[in-house]
Amino acid sequence: MRMVDLIEKKRDGKSLTKEEIDYIVTAYTDGSIPDYQMSALLMAIYYVDMTDEEITNLTLAMANSGEVIDLSSIEGIKVDKHSTGGVGDTTTLILAPLVASVGVPVAKMSGRGLGYTGGTLDKLEAIPGFKIEIPEEEFIRLVNESKMAVIGQSGDLAPADKKLYALRDVTATVSSIPLIASSIMSKKIAAGADAIVLDVTTGDGAFMKNIDDAKRLAKTMVRIGKLANRQTMAVISDMSQPLGEAIGNSLEVVEAIETLQGKGPEDLTEMCYVLGSQMVVLAKKADSIEEAREMLSEALHSGKALSKFRELVVNQGGDASVIDEPDKILTARYEVELPAKSSGVVTKLVANELGIAAMMLGAGRKTKEEDIDHAVGIKLHKKVGDTVAEGESLLTIYSNTEAIDEVIALIEAHIEIGDTGEEPPLIHDMITE
């Protein structure tokens, strides 16, 4: 095969065969196809699109480009959850122990964050001593014995995706739904899950800014999952304002603990019930969403879910005393209140701008090489639809420097107070087919 012929074929609107896609992924991964030719193909895909069959073949080729994790020695149906990202997305820290506490095995392989705040691994590392690098045999043993463990993704997981994503990032082809869908699903399939629950976010703080694009991405990923013999469904959730109240690694760990104690923010708790119920049903631990939700509610309010989180921390070398004394990890040097300049109702909290403000404090990374400051971030006291009096605190900024004028200016420019405002819907849609 010649790459130039395949570029021409896709440019002219024709479908690539499985053999052609396998050749492209293999040859690009081993360096036989140069960046300039792959860039041309990516741009052709961006403009021409791909069929469901092409997207599935691309996904499977990328999944098989490296290590495919075998979780068959773990008892039960393994259900993975993936979010397309947002601001204050603490759900994994709560969901993993919550669903594990009702008998669903959670073999979670997570990544580090690039952007507003850290990924799940960065958040867990805010707990002193927590180890995210453990041998695969130990990982499988822990999941069989305790129903959950969380480790870093293997460097050999879907290497074709890593290489392709880096190229998409510099060729303006990131926002292609076939390429986004295949990137996400290749890693999920390679990670060995039997079933997948997708949280596809939409709004200012999400990658998909409008709901139509979010629905198309969700439907594409659900079709890929089912064609790849994985039970898959998607929830379309709102990210026009941050989820929960905490933005920042230690702050989000504390918020997760509070939620597992039954004292967390309503929107974050509800999101965990929605996603968790789907996971429990896909794992065949409940016959209906209603039954699953009752199981999760009982586990949360009885303390079983919090005990499971404590077990996770102890199993992976962390200091479990932070669960009872969360102030141990809230170590920012300065806490600055941001008062409301007028009375009224909060009408807008622009999620991505608040995320950028947290990143400026050091809670996230602009590049992969940057270190994260686990202690810093933002804690919201008011959300959209809440009433506020002039001078009342809208949020607290946790910082390790006094030089935060730029951060304050950015936040103030993206919080609006008016006469009326309504809380946006948390869930926009569910995609099962």
Residue pairs with C-beta under 8 A, 6 or more apart in sequence:
1 20
1 23
3 24
3 27
3 33
3 37
3 41
4 37
6 16
6 20
6 23
6 24
6 41
7 37
7 40
7 41
7 44
9 16
9 20
10 16
10 41
10 44
10 45
10 48
11 40
11 44
11 48
13 48
15 50
15 51
15 53
15 54
16 24
16 50
16 54
16 57
17 57
18 57
21 54
21 57
21 58
21 61
22 57
22 61
24 33
24 38
24 41
24 61
25 58
25 61
25 62
25 65
25 160
26 61
26 65
27 33
28 38
28 160
28 163
28 164
29 65
29 159
29 160
29 163
35 167
38 164
38 167
39 167
39 171
39 173
42 164
42 167
42 168
42 171
42 173
42 176
42 179
43 171
43 173
45 173
45 176
45 178
45 179
46 173
46 176
46 179
49 177
49 178
50 58
50 178
52 220
52 223
52 224
52 227
53 227
54 178
55 178
55 181
55 182
55 220
55 223
55 224
56 223
56 224
56 227
56 228
58 178
58 182
58 186
59 181
59 182
59 185
59 186
59 189
59 224
59 228
60 186
60 189
60 228
61 160
62 158
62 160
62 161
62 164
62 182
62 183
62 186
63 158
63 185
63 186
63 187
63 189
63 190
63 228
64 190
65 158
65 159
65 160
65 161
66 154
66 156
66 157
66 158
66 159
66 160
66 190
67 154
67 156
67 157
67 190
68 189
68 190
68 192
69 109
69 136
69 154
69 157
69 190
69 191
69 192
70 192
71 78
71 107
71 140
71 192
71 193
71 194
73 140
73 144
74 105
74 107
74 140
74 143
74 144
75 105
75 144
76 103
76 104
76 105
76 283
77 104
77 105
77 194
77 195
77 282
77 283
77 284
78 105
78 106
78 107
78 192
78 193
78 194
78 195
78 283
79 99
79 104
79 105
79 106
79 193
79 194
79 195
79 196
79 197
79 279
79 282
79 283
80 107
80 108
80 188
80 191
80 193
80 195
80 196
80 197
81 91
81 92
81 95
81 196
81 197
81 198
81 199
81 275
81 279
82 184
82 188
82 196
82 197
82 198
82 199
83 89
83 91
83 92
83 198
83 199
83 201
84 184
84 198
84 199
84 200
84 201
84 206
84 207
84 208
84 217
85 115
85 201
85 206
85 207
86 201
86 205
86 206
86 239
86 242
86 243
86 351
87 116
87 117
87 205
87 239
87 242
87 243
87 247
87 351
87 352
87 354
87 355
87 358
88 117
88 242
88 243
88 244
88 245
88 246
88 247
88 252
88 268
88 351
89 201
89 239
89 243
90 123
90 243
90 244
90 246
90 252
90 255
90 256
90 259
90 268
91 199
91 243
91 268
91 271
91 272
91 275
92 108
92 110
92 120
92 150
93 120
93 123
93 124
93 252
93 253
93 256
93 309
94 256
94 259
94 260
94 264
94 268
94 272
94 305
95 106
95 272
95 275
95 276
95 279
96 106
96 108
96 148
96 150
96 312
97 148
97 260
97 305
97 306
97 308
97 309
97 311
97 312
98 260
98 272
98 276
98 296
98 299
98 300
98 305
98 308
99 106
99 276
99 279
99 280
99 283
99 296
100 106
100 146
100 147
100 148
100 308
101 147
101 299
101 304
101 305
101 307
101 308
102 280
102 285
102 295
102 296
102 299
102 304
103 147
103 283
103 285
104 147
104 279
104 280
104 283
104 285
105 143
105 144
105 147
105 148
105 283
106 143
106 147
106 148
106 149
106 150
107 139
107 140
107 143
107 148
107 149
107 192
107 193
108 120
108 148
108 149
108 150
108 151
109 150
109 151
109 152
109 153
109 154
109 157
109 191
110 119
110 120
110 121
110 132
110 150
110 151
110 152
110 153
111 119
111 120
111 121
111 152
111 153
112 118
112 119
112 121
112 122
112 152
112 365
112 368
113 119
113 122
113 364
113 365
113 372
114 364
114 365
114 367
114 368
115 355
115 359
115 364
115 365
116 205
116 247
116 352
116 355
116 356
116 358
116 359
116 363
116 364
117 123
117 247
117 248
117 249
117 252
117 355
117 358
117 359
117 363
117 364
117 372
117 377
118 125
118 249
118 363
118 364
118 365
118 372
118 374
120 150
121 132
121 150
121 152
122 249
122 372
122 374
123 249
123 252
123 253
123 256
124 130
124 132
124 150
124 253
124 316
124 318
125 132
125 249
125 374
126 249
126 250
126 253
126 329
126 374
127 253
127 313
127 318
127 319
127 322
127 329
128 318
128 319
128 322
128 328
128 329
129 317
129 318
129 319
130 313
130 316
130 317
130 318
130 319
131 316
131 317
131 318
132 150
132 151
132 152
132 316
133 151
133 152
134 142
134 149
134 151
134 316
138 149
139 149
139 151
142 148
142 149
142 315
142 316
143 149
146 308
146 311
146 312
146 315
147 308
148 308
148 311
148 312
149 312
149 315
149 316
150 312
150 316
153 187
153 191
157 187
157 190
157 191
158 186
158 187
158 190
160 186
161 182
161 183
161 186
161 187
164 179
164 183
165 174
165 183
167 173
168 174
168 176
168 179
173 179
174 180
175 207
177 213
177 216
177 217
177 220
178 220
180 207
180 217
181 217
181 220
181 221
181 224
182 224
184 198
184 221
185 196
185 221
185 224
185 225
185 228
188 196
188 225
188 230
189 225
189 228
189 230
193 230
194 230
194 231
195 230
195 231
195 232
195 279
195 282
195 283
196 225
196 230
196 231
196 232
196 233
197 232
197 233
197 234
197 235
197 275
197 278
197 279
197 282
198 218
198 221
198 222
198 232
198 233
198 234
198 235
199 234
199 235
199 237
199 271
199 275
200 208
200 214
200 215
200 217
200 218
200 221
200 234
200 235
200 236
200 237
200 431
201 207
201 208
201 214
201 236
201 237
201 238
201 239
202 208
202 209
202 210
202 211
202 213
202 214
202 236
202 237
202 238
202 239
202 428
203 209
203 238
203 239
203 240
203 241
203 351
203 424
204 239
204 240
204 241
204 350
204 351
204 352
204 353
205 239
205 240
205 241
205 242
205 350
205 351
205 352
205 354
205 355
206 214
206 239
206 351
208 214
208 217
211 236
211 428
211 429
214 236
214 428
215 236
215 429
215 431
218 234
218 236
218 429
218 431
219 234
219 431
219 433
221 232
221 234
222 232
222 233
222 234
222 431
222 432
222 433
224 232
225 231
225 232
226 232
231 282
233 278
233 282
233 430
233 431
233 432
234 430
234 431
234 432
235 274
235 275
235 278
235 427
235 429
235 430
235 431
236 427
236 428
236 429
236 430
236 431
237 243
237 271
237 274
237 426
237 427
237 428
238 424
238 425
238 426
238 427
238 428
239 351
240 351
240 384
240 424
241 348
241 349
241 350
241 351
241 383
241 384
241 424
242 349
242 351
242 354
242 355
242 380
243 267
243 268
243 271
244 252
244 255
244 259
244 264
244 265
244 267
244 268
245 255
245 265
245 268
245 379
245 380
245 381
245 383
246 252
246 254
246 255
246 377
246 378
246 379
246 380
247 354
247 355
247 358
247 363
247 377
247 378
247 379
247 380
248 358
248 361
248 363
248 374
248 375
248 376
248 377
248 378
248 379
248 398
249 363
249 372
249 374
249 375
249 377
250 329
250 330
250 331
250 374
250 375
250 377
251 330
251 377
251 378
251 379
251 398
252 377
253 322
253 326
253 329
254 326
254 329
254 330
255 264
255 265
255 268
256 264
256 309
257 306
257 309
257 322
257 323
257 326
258 264
258 326
259 265
259 268
259 269
259 272
260 300
260 305
260 306
260 309
261 306
262 300
262 301
267 383
267 426
269 300
270 426
271 426
272 296
273 293
273 296
273 297
274 426
274 427
276 292
276 293
276 296
277 286
277 289
277 292
277 293
277 296
278 289
278 292
280 286
280 292
280 295
280 296
281 287
281 288
281 289
281 292
285 292
285 295
286 292
286 295
296 305
298 304
299 305
306 323
309 323
310 320
310 323
312 318
313 319
313 320
313 322
313 323
314 320
319 328
321 328
322 328
322 329
329 374
329 375
330 375
330 398
331 375
332 375
332 376
332 377
332 398
332 399
332 400
333 399
333 400
333 401
334 397
334 398
334 399
334 400
334 401
334 402
334 404
335 396
335 397
335 398
335 399
336 396
336 397
336 399
336 404
336 408
337 393
337 395
337 396
337 397
338 393
338 394
338 395
338 396
338 397
338 408
338 411
338 412
339 390
339 391
339 392
339 393
339 394
340 382
340 388
340 389
340 390
340 391
340 392
340 393
340 394
340 417
341 390
341 412
341 417
342 390
342 417
343 388
343 389
343 390
343 417
344 387
344 388
344 417
344 418
344 419
345 385
345 386
345 387
345 388
345 417
345 418
345 419
345 420
345 421
346 382
346 383
346 384
346 385
346 386
346 387
346 388
346 394
346 415
346 416
346 417
346 421
347 384
347 416
347 417
347 418
347 420
347 421
348 384
348 414
348 415
348 416
348 421
349 380
349 383
349 384
349 414
349 415
350 414
350 415
353 410
353 411
353 413
353 414
354 378
354 411
354 414
355 364
356 410
357 378
357 407
357 410
357 411
358 364
358 376
358 377
358 378
359 365
359 366
360 406
360 407
360 410
361 373
361 376
361 377
361 378
361 397
361 398
361 399
361 400
361 404
361 407
362 372
362 373
362 376
362 400
363 372
363 373
363 376
363 377
364 372
365 372
373 400
375 398
375 400
376 398
376 399
376 400
377 398
378 395
378 396
378 397
378 398
378 411
379 395
379 396
379 398
380 394
380 395
381 392
381 393
381 394
381 395
381 396
382 388
382 392
382 394
382 395
383 423
384 421
384 422
384 423
384 424
385 421
385 422
385 423
388 394
388 417
394 415
395 411
397 404
397 407
397 408
397 411
399 407
